[in-house]
Amino acid sequence: MYQPLADLLRPQNLDQVFGQEHILGNGAVLRRLIDSGKIPNMIFYGPSGTGKTTVANIIAQQTNRTLYKLNATTASTADIKNIVAQLDTFMAPNGVLLYLDEIQSFNKKQQQSLLEYIENGKITLIASTTENPYFYVFNAILSRSTVFEFKQISADAALQAIRRAVAYLEERTALKAVAEEGALEYIAGACGGDIRKAMNAVEVLFSAGQTVDGKLMLTLEDAKAVTQKSALRADREGDNYYDLLSALQKSIRGSDPDAAVHYLARLLEAGQMQSACRRLMVIASEDVGLAYPMIIPIVKACVDTALMVGMPEARIPLGDAAVLMATSPKSNSAHLALDSALQDIRKGKGGDFPRHLQNVHADTYTMEREQGYLYPHDYPDHWVKQQYLPDDLVGVRYYEYGPNKLEQAAKAYWDGIKKG
């Protein structure tokens, strides 16, 4: 029976697990827990193909616990009841180690059905999720578990696994493989940190490779052909989608054009052009703002062009917008002023309008003047001192001029007029 290469080469001990040294390296916390044999309830959080299931298997082997696996996308409460029925029997004399994959797909009732048994220790839960557990796992489970984050596998770690796979296939096929320069490195980079995907690519590459003088040629062209598009995780329902948008905005806010185009490229490659357009428009106002107000219509023009021409040409104006904003001066003074005003409004501050600001609908123009309103355009420099805020907020300052050249010029202009 066919068995995928990824399963054939699944690590049998912790030393064979690539890319998770921060939790599994010598002296790391999870490594020490596993070596002690005292396994708590745990939640493994991280992308697909990073070793979560593999580590659960190793834990079961090293602790001699009966391992049951459920995938929450297809399992039901009945499946949990079937496992519970085997507790305290010869099938599970030392309790059960339950590996629950994609726990975020279980509803609250299903997750709560586990509580009694994980509290008394008859079931040790190892749950895995690709989504942030603090958002998707209910507190009752979360408070009884320790969360370990599995990082995306680096290209260097993936390359180690790929070379191990090549050596294994050489031995199994009795063929000497000759890899063209860059071929294995391409797979390592294109697998998107998913070791399973890298193994599948190596397996297909071996099957499709041509033999020359008794040697199997692994070419860069074939590697590109058999490697699936990198698994860019930008599903709108997933936590990573918002992480990616956040990374784009924070890179532009931090004035790093290289990081800005990197995250923009990931969004575009994942088919999220409209989301990228919306976020770029927000950044123009939120992070560049009054330091360069013309950035707003410029970015709007770039976005309109992108939406009109579509991909792949849309990447050109969107790249212009991202780099321009990343290299522009920054100011958040205006929206901070508005946020401060909103806080006061929500606290109930702000009484009646000053009489001279009211619009009396049936009054004539001259009667409106009788309210005491001073028309600024009738005064030098088009300004006259009068009260605009409600009485209970007189003297409150929401807006503070930013330190950039443009806002400081405006400040100097108004300081000169208002002190004159």
Secondary structure as UniProt FT lines:
FT   HELIX           5..8
FT   HELIX           14..16
FT   HELIX           21..24
FT   TURN            26..27
FT   HELIX           29..36
FT   STRAND          42..45
FT   TURN            48..49
FT   HELIX           52..63
FT   STRAND          66..71
FT   TURN            72..74
FT   HELIX           77..84
FT   TURN            85..88
FT   TURN            90..91
FT   TURN            93..94
FT   STRAND          96..101
FT   HELIX           103..105
FT   HELIX           108..112
FT   TURN            113..114
FT   HELIX           115..119
FT   TURN            120..121
FT   STRAND          123..129
FT   HELIX           133..136
FT   HELIX           139..142
FT   TURN            143..144
FT   STRAND          146..149
FT   HELIX           155..173
FT   STRAND          176..179
FT   TURN            181..182
FT   HELIX           183..190
FT   TURN            191..193
FT   HELIX           195..208
FT   STRAND          210..212
FT   TURN            213..214
FT   STRAND          215..218
FT   HELIX           220..226
FT   TURN            236..237
FT   HELIX           239..253
FT   TURN            254..255
FT   HELIX           257..269
FT   TURN            270..271
FT   HELIX           273..283
FT   HELIX           284..288
FT   HELIX           289..291
FT   TURN            293..294
FT   HELIX           295..309
FT   TURN            311..314
FT   HELIX           315..326
FT   HELIX           333..346
FT   TURN            347..348
FT   HELIX           355..357
FT   TURN            361..362
FT   HELIX           365..369
FT   TURN            370..372
FT   HELIX           376..378
FT   HELIX           380..382
FT   HELIX           391..393
FT   TURN            394..395
FT   HELIX           405..418
//
